[in-house]
Amino acid sequence: MGSLTTAENQMNLDLHSLNRRNALKGLGLSALSLPLVSQVPHLQAKNDSSSTKPKQRVIFMFSPNGTIPKHFWPEKDGEDFELKTITRPLEPFRDRLLFLKRLHNKVRGDGDNHMRGMSCLLTGVELFPGNIQGGSDTPAGWPKGISIDHEISNFLQAKEETRTRFGVLHFGVGVLDKADPWTRMSYAGPNQPVAPLGDPYEAYRKLYGNVREKKQINSILDDLKTDLSQVADKLSPNDRKLLVEHSLLVDRMGKEFSRSDNLKNLAGKPPRLEEGVENLNDNLPTLSRMQVDLLVNSFVNDFTRVATLQFTKSVGQAKMSWLDINERHHTLSHEPDKNKDAYEKLIRINTWFAEELAYLLKKLESTPEPGHSGSMLDHTLVVWTNELGKGNSHTLNDIPFLLAGGGFGFKMGRSLSCENNPHNRLLLSLAHAVGHPLKSFGNPKLSAGGPLDLG
């Protein structure tokens, strides 16, 4: 570590341009930490316009605090079903819907049902023991495994023909900075929660910053190579070896940015965002539409093929003032069914989430599939779900799972009973649908029977 400090000090003497250093810092690059930079190849998006195989994409949309089962689930199984009040906004997409009834989150162990409902929803595995206390149950920590969105993304990223710039993207609406098992549903691995991007302006910078600043980056890298060559004769042999590592990585980064032609020739222009929208409760409807627009555009430009859209969090306390509701969501969800005022308000709240899903589906349907016939909805599956089956009972049975869209080979346009199976089998089905033949996912015992037959 001593020679590293010496090399860094010497390089600091010669990297004298303040503007260049500030630019590097702003872009997330540093001449002193270049050997630590990883995943440089993923800064570029794969240009696979010549591919004849349509893309497969998946979105996991989350809304909290359970649903009102009587007004969510169709009464009939099969194709002859009727949409209830909550899902009526989805009527234009009726033949692209798949209701998965009687599917349960059977993960047990530490934590309360809100915690396990949220953090085990996409992981299907138990929580580690921890010190986060919830409800009247035992405290808990983060899950013991990866979530299915990251599992699918890792599988796609491992293949050249399906690799994308970001792998997976997470968008949040009304998600606070606080991090605990109630706020996170995506995990890169055991004990590795991933926060959604709750600020659409931050999401915009993440998606399009490199497009806007590519020329600046290349100029910086050229100058940096010159700087490194100038200090070479001032270093000891050991430090010169470290300098070579820096130089090789700079060359590699330059080549990656030079090859990323589609960063300057985007398939779809970035959406125009309304300016000055703060991440506040009353702005959730506007924030939702901004995030959906960014999400769909990230698909158009093949920045990712896996995404999440998270509305607030488990125990989310949004106040739906735009629906003329002054009580907070989670507080209302605890009220008994006989409280007709609370009951009706919860129906309206969940209907609003369905309206946001309808906006997402319409956006996908109206966007042509790049390089193929049909729309992006034909090749995108949206999974709308919740951490609880019903709010006031806190049940993990009958978790709302509504699939919409296409691209995964599932038979849509019906309501299907899953015969009280663990939801792990659905997660396994999603992996198999993209060609990832896992034998189990999450808790292996809960994967018994293999993927669900959704064909």
C-alpha positions in Angstrom: 0.0 0.0 0.0 3.0 2.3 0.5 4.0 2.3 -3.1 0.4 3.0 -4.1 0.4 6.2 -2.0 3.7 7.3 -3.5 2.4 6.7 -7.0 -0.8 8.6 -6.3 1.1 11.6 -4.8 3.4 11.7 -7.8 0.5 11.5 -10.2 -1.3 14.3 -8.4 1.7 16.6 -9.1 1.4 16.2 -12.8 -2.4 15.9 -13.2 -2.6 19.7 -12.7 -5.7 20.6 -14.7 -8.5 21.4 -12.1 -11.2 21.4 -14.7 -10.1 17.9 -15.9 -10.1 16.6 -12.3 -13.5 18.0 -11.6 -14.9 16.6 -14.8 -13.5 13.1 -14.0 -15.0 13.3 -10.6 -18.4 14.4 -11.9 -18.4 11.5 -14.4 -17.6 9.0 -11.7 -14.0 8.4 -13.0 -10.8 9.1 -11.1 -7.2 8.8 -12.3 -6.2 7.6 -8.9 -8.9 4.9 -8.7 -8.8 3.6 -12.3 -7.5 0.1 -11.2 -10.6 -0.2 -9.1 -13.0 0.6 -11.9 -15.1 -2.5 -12.9 -17.7 -3.5 -15.4 -16.3 -1.1 -18.0 -17.6 -3.3 -20.8 -21.1 -2.7 -19.6 -20.9 1.0 -20.1 -21.7 0.2 -23.7 -25.0 -1.1 -25.0 -25.0 -4.1 -27.2 -25.8 -3.3 -30.8 -27.7 -6.3 -31.9 -29.9 -4.8 -34.6 -28.8 -7.7 -36.8 -30.3 -10.2 -34.5 -33.4 -12.1 -35.8 -34.6 -13.2 -32.4 -37.0 -10.8 -30.7 -35.9 -9.5 -27.3 -37.5 -10.7 -24.1 -38.1 -8.1 -21.4 -39.7 -8.2 -17.9 -40.9 -5.6 -15.5 -41.8 -6.2 -11.9 -44.3 -3.6 -10.7 -45.0 -3.4 -7.0 -47.7 -1.7 -5.0 -48.1 -2.2 -1.2 -50.3 -3.0 1.7 -52.4 -5.8 0.1 -55.5 -5.6 -2.1 -59.2 -5.9 -1.7 -59.6 -9.5 -3.0 -63.4 -9.3 -3.8 -62.7 -6.4 -6.1 -59.4 -7.7 -7.6 -59.8 -11.4 -8.4 -62.1 -12.6 -11.2 -64.8 -14.9 -9.9 -64.3 -17.4 -12.8 -61.2 -19.3 -13.9 -60.4 -19.7 -17.5 -60.9 -17.4 -20.4 -64.5 -16.4 -19.6 -63.6 -14.0 -16.7 -64.9 -10.6 -15.8 -62.6 -7.8 -14.6 -63.5 -6.4 -11.2 -63.5 -2.8 -10.1 -59.8 -2.5 -9.3 -58.6 -4.1 -12.6 -61.2 -2.5 -14.8 -58.7 0.1 -16.1 -57.0 -2.9 -17.8 -60.0 -3.8 -19.9 -58.2 -2.7 -23.2 -55.6 -5.4 -22.5 -57.9 -8.1 -21.3 -56.6 -10.7 -23.8 -53.0 -10.0 -22.6 -53.7 -10.5 -18.9 -53.0 -13.6 -16.8 -54.4 -13.7 -13.2 -52.5 -16.2 -11.1 -54.9 -17.1 -8.2 -54.2 -19.1 -5.1 -50.4 -18.5 -5.2 -48.9 -18.1 -1.8 -45.7 -16.7 -0.3 -44.8 -19.7 1.9 -41.4 -18.4 3.1 -41.3 -18.4 6.9 -38.7 -17.7 9.5 -37.6 -14.4 11.0 -39.4 -11.1 10.4 -43.0 -10.0 10.3 -45.3 -10.6 7.3 -44.7 -7.1 5.9 -40.9 -7.7 6.0 -41.1 -11.3 4.5 -43.8 -10.2 2.1 -41.5 -7.5 0.7 -38.0 -8.9 0.9 -39.0 -12.5 0.1 -41.3 -11.5 -2.7 -38.7 -11.8 -5.5 -36.1 -13.8 -3.6 -38.3 -16.7 -2.3 -35.9 -17.3 0.5 -35.7 -16.7 4.3 -34.3 -13.5 5.9 -31.1 -13.6 7.9 -31.5 -13.1 11.7 -31.0 -9.4 12.3 -31.9 -6.4 14.6 -34.7 -4.8 12.6 -37.8 -5.2 14.6 -41.2 -5.3 12.9 -44.7 -5.8 14.3 -44.9 -8.3 17.1 -42.7 -10.9 15.3 -39.0 -11.6 15.6 -36.5 -9.1 14.3 -34.7 -9.9 11.0 -32.2 -8.7 8.5 -31.9 -8.9 4.7 -32.7 -12.0 2.6 -30.3 -14.9 2.2 -30.4 -14.9 -1.6 -30.6 -13.1 -4.9 -33.9 -11.8 -6.3 -35.3 -13.1 -9.6 -34.9 -9.8 -11.4 -31.1 -9.9 -10.8 -30.9 -13.7 -11.4 -32.5 -13.2 -14.9 -30.3 -10.1 -15.5 -27.1 -12.0 -14.7 -28.2 -14.8 -17.0 -28.8 -12.3 -19.9 -25.6 -10.4 -19.2 -23.5 -13.6 -19.4 -24.4 -13.9 -23.1 -23.0 -11.5 -25.7 -26.3 -11.5 -27.7 -28.4 -10.4 -24.7 -26.0 -8.2 -22.8 -27.1 -4.6 -22.2 -25.6 -1.5 -20.9 -27.1 -1.7 -17.4 -28.4 -5.3 -17.0 -31.2 -4.3 -14.7 -32.7 -0.9 -13.8 -34.8 0.0 -10.8 -37.3 2.8 -10.8 -39.1 4.0 -7.6 -42.1 6.2 -7.0 -42.4 7.7 -3.6 -39.6 5.4 -2.2 -37.8 7.1 0.7 -34.0 6.9 1.3 -34.5 4.8 4.4 -33.2 1.2 3.8 -34.7 -1.8 5.6 -36.5 -5.0 4.6 -39.8 -3.1 4.2 -38.3 -0.8 1.5 -36.3 -3.2 -0.8 -37.5 -6.0 -3.0 -34.5 -6.4 -5.3 -31.2 -8.0 -4.2 -28.0 -8.6 -6.0 -27.2 -11.5 -3.7 -27.4 -12.4 0.0 -27.4 -9.3 2.2 -27.2 -7.1 -0.9 -30.3 -4.8 -1.2 -30.5 -2.6 -4.2 -32.2 0.8 -3.9 -34.5 2.0 -6.7 -33.9 5.3 -8.4 -36.6 7.4 -6.8 -35.7 10.7 -8.4 -36.5 10.8 -12.2 -33.9 13.4 -12.8 -31.3 11.1 -11.2 -32.6 8.3 -13.4 -32.3 10.5 -16.5 -28.6 11.3 -15.7 -27.9 7.6 -15.2 -29.5 6.7 -18.5 -28.3 9.5 -20.8 -25.4 11.2 -19.1 -22.8 9.3 -21.1 -24.6 10.2 -24.3 -24.3 13.8 -23.6 -20.8 13.7 -22.2 -19.1 11.1 -24.5 -17.0 13.6 -26.3 -15.9 15.1 -23.0 -14.9 11.6 -21.7 -12.8 10.8 -24.8 -11.0 14.2 -24.5 -10.4 13.5 -20.8 -9.0 10.0 -21.5 -6.7 11.4 -24.2 -5.4 14.0 -21.8 -5.0 11.5 -19.0 -2.9 9.2 -21.2 -0.6 12.2 -21.9 -0.4 12.9 -18.2 0.5 9.4 -17.3 3.3 9.2 -19.9 4.8 12.4 -18.5 5.2 11.0 -15.0 6.6 7.7 -16.1 10.2 8.6 -15.8 9.7 10.1 -12.3 8.6 6.8 -10.7 10.4 3.9 -9.1 10.2 0.5 -10.9 7.4 -0.7 -8.6 5.4 2.5 -9.1 6.0 2.4 -12.9 4.4 -1.1 -12.9 1.3 0.4 -11.3 1.4 3.2 -13.8 1.3 0.6 -16.6 -1.8 -0.8 -15.1 -3.4 2.6 -15.1 -2.4 3.2 -18.7 -3.8 -0.1 -19.9 -7.1 0.5 -18.3 -7.3 4.0 -19.8 -6.7 2.5 -23.2 -9.4 -0.1 -22.6 -11.9 2.6 -21.5 -11.1 4.6 -24.6 -11.8 1.6 -26.9 -15.0 0.9 -25.1 -16.3 4.4 -25.5 -15.2 4.5 -29.1 -17.1 1.3 -29.9 -20.3 2.5 -28.2 -21.7 4.1 -31.4 -25.3 3.6 -30.3 -24.8 6.0 -27.4 -24.7 8.8 -29.9 -27.3 7.3 -32.2 -30.1 6.4 -29.8 -33.0 4.4 -31.2 -35.3 6.6 -29.1 -34.7 10.2 -28.0 -34.8 10.7 -24.2 -38.2 11.8 -23.0 -38.7 15.4 -22.0 -39.2 15.6 -18.2 -41.3 18.3 -16.6 -38.8 20.5 -14.6 -38.8 21.1 -10.9 -41.0 18.2 -9.8 -39.9 17.4 -6.2 -40.0 13.9 -4.7 -43.0 14.7 -2.5 -46.2 12.9 -1.7 -48.6 15.1 -3.7 -46.4 14.7 -6.8 -46.6 10.9 -7.0 -48.9 10.9 -10.1 -46.5 13.1 -12.0 -43.4 11.2 -10.8 -45.0 7.9 -11.8 -45.6 9.0 -15.4 -42.0 10.4 -15.6 -40.5 7.1 -14.3 -42.7 5.0 -16.7 -41.6 7.2 -19.6 -37.9 6.7 -18.6 -38.4 3.0 -18.1 -39.9 2.4 -21.6 -37.3 4.5 -23.3 -34.6 2.5 -21.6 -36.1 -0.6 -23.3 -36.3 1.2 -26.6 -32.6 1.9 -26.5 -31.8 -1.6 -25.1 -30.1 -0.2 -22.0 -31.8 -3.0 -20.1 -34.2 -5.9 -20.5 -35.1 -6.3 -16.9 -36.6 -3.5 -14.7 -38.6 -2.9 -11.6 -41.2 -0.2 -10.9 -41.8 0.2 -7.1 -44.6 2.3 -5.7 -43.7 3.5 -2.2 -42.9 0.5 0.0 -44.3 -2.2 2.3 -46.1 -0.3 5.1 -46.2 2.6 2.6 -48.0 5.6 4.0 -48.7 7.6 0.9 -51.6 10.0 1.3 -53.6 9.8 -2.0 -54.7 13.5 -2.0 -55.3 13.4 -5.7 -58.0 10.9 -5.0 -59.5 13.1 -2.3 -58.2 10.7 0.3 -56.6 12.3 3.4 -55.8 9.2 5.4 -52.5 7.4 4.8 -52.5 4.1 2.8 -51.1 1.7 5.4 -53.3 3.2 8.1 -56.4 2.6 6.0 -55.3 -1.0 5.1 -55.5 -1.9 8.8 -59.2 -1.0 9.0 -61.7 -3.8 9.2 -63.9 -4.6 6.2 -66.9 -3.3 8.0 -65.4 0.2 7.9 -67.1 1.0 4.6 -65.4 4.4 4.2 -61.9 2.9 4.5 -62.9 -0.1 2.3 -64.1 2.1 -0.5 -61.0 4.3 -0.3 -58.7 1.2 -0.5 -60.6 0.1 -3.7 -59.9 3.6 -5.2 -56.2 3.4 -4.2 -55.7 0.0 -5.8 -57.6 1.1 -8.8 -55.2 4.0 -9.2 -52.3 1.6 -9.2 -54.1 -0.4 -12.0 -54.4 2.9 -13.9 -50.7 3.4 -13.7 -50.2 -0.1 -14.9 -52.6 0.6 -17.8 -50.4 3.7 -18.7 -47.3 1.5 -18.8 -49.0 -1.1 -20.9 -50.3 1.6 -23.3 -46.9 3.1 -23.6 -45.4 -0.3 -24.5 -48.2 -1.1 -26.9 -47.8 2.3 -28.8 -44.1 1.8 -29.1 -43.0 -0.3 -32.2 -40.6 -3.1 -31.5 -37.2 -2.0 -32.8 -36.2 -4.2 -35.7 -39.3 -6.4 -35.6 -43.0 -6.3 -36.3 -45.5 -5.6 -33.6 -45.2 -3.5 -30.4 -42.8 -3.6 -27.5 -45.7 -5.0 -25.4 -45.6 -8.1 -27.6 -42.1 -8.9 -26.2 -42.4 -7.5 -22.6 -44.0 -9.2 -19.6 -45.1 -7.0 -16.7 -45.6 -8.7 -13.3 -47.8 -6.6 -11.0 -47.6 -7.8 -7.4 -47.9 -6.9 -3.8 -46.3 -8.0 -0.5 -49.6 -9.0 1.1 -52.8 -10.8 0.0 -54.9 -8.5 2.1 -53.8 -5.6 4.3 -55.9 -6.0 7.5 -55.2 -9.7 7.8 -51.5 -9.4 6.8 -51.8 -12.7 5.0 -49.1 -14.0 2.7 -51.6 -16.3 1.0 -53.2 -15.3 -2.3 -50.6 -12.8 -3.2 -51.8 -10.6 -6.1 -49.9 -11.8 -9.1 -51.2 -10.3 -12.4 -49.1 -10.8 -15.5 -49.6 -8.6 -18.6 -48.1 -8.4 -22.0 -46.2 -11.1 -23.9 -42.8 -12.4 -24.9 -42.6 -15.3 -22.4 -44.7 -17.9 -24.1 -47.4 -17.9 -21.4 -51.0 -18.3 -22.4 -52.6 -15.0 -21.7 -56.2 -13.8 -21.6 -57.3 -16.0 -18.7 -57.6 -16.4 -14.9 -55.7 -19.5 -13.6 -55.8 -21.3 -10.3 -52.3 -22.2 -9.0 -53.7 -24.7 -6.5 -52.1 -23.1 -3.4 -48.6 -23.5 -4.7 -45.6 -21.5 -3.4 -44.8 -18.4 -5.4 -41.3 -19.8 -5.9 -42.6 -21.9 -8.7 -43.7 -18.7 -10.6 -40.3 -17.2 -10.1 -38.8 -20.4 -11.5 -41.2 -20.2 -14.5 -39.9 -16.7 -15.3 -36.3 -18.0 -15.3 -37.2 -21.0 -17.5 -39.1 -18.7 -20.0 -35.8 -16.8 -20.8 -33.9 -20.1 -21.2 -32.4 -20.2 -17.7 -33.2 -23.8 -16.7 -32.8 -23.5 -12.9 -33.7 -26.6 -10.8 -34.9 -24.4 -8.0 -35.0 -20.7 -6.9 -34.9 -19.4 -3.4 -35.8 -22.0 -0.9 -35.3 -25.3 -2.8 -38.1 -27.0 -0.8 -40.5 -24.3 -2.0 -39.5 -25.0 -5.6 -40.7 -28.6 -5.5 -42.6 -29.5 -8.6 -40.6 -27.2 -10.8 -42.0 -24.2 -12.8 -45.7 -23.7 -13.1 -47.3 -24.8 -16.4 -48.3 -21.4 -17.8 -48.3 -22.4 -21.5 
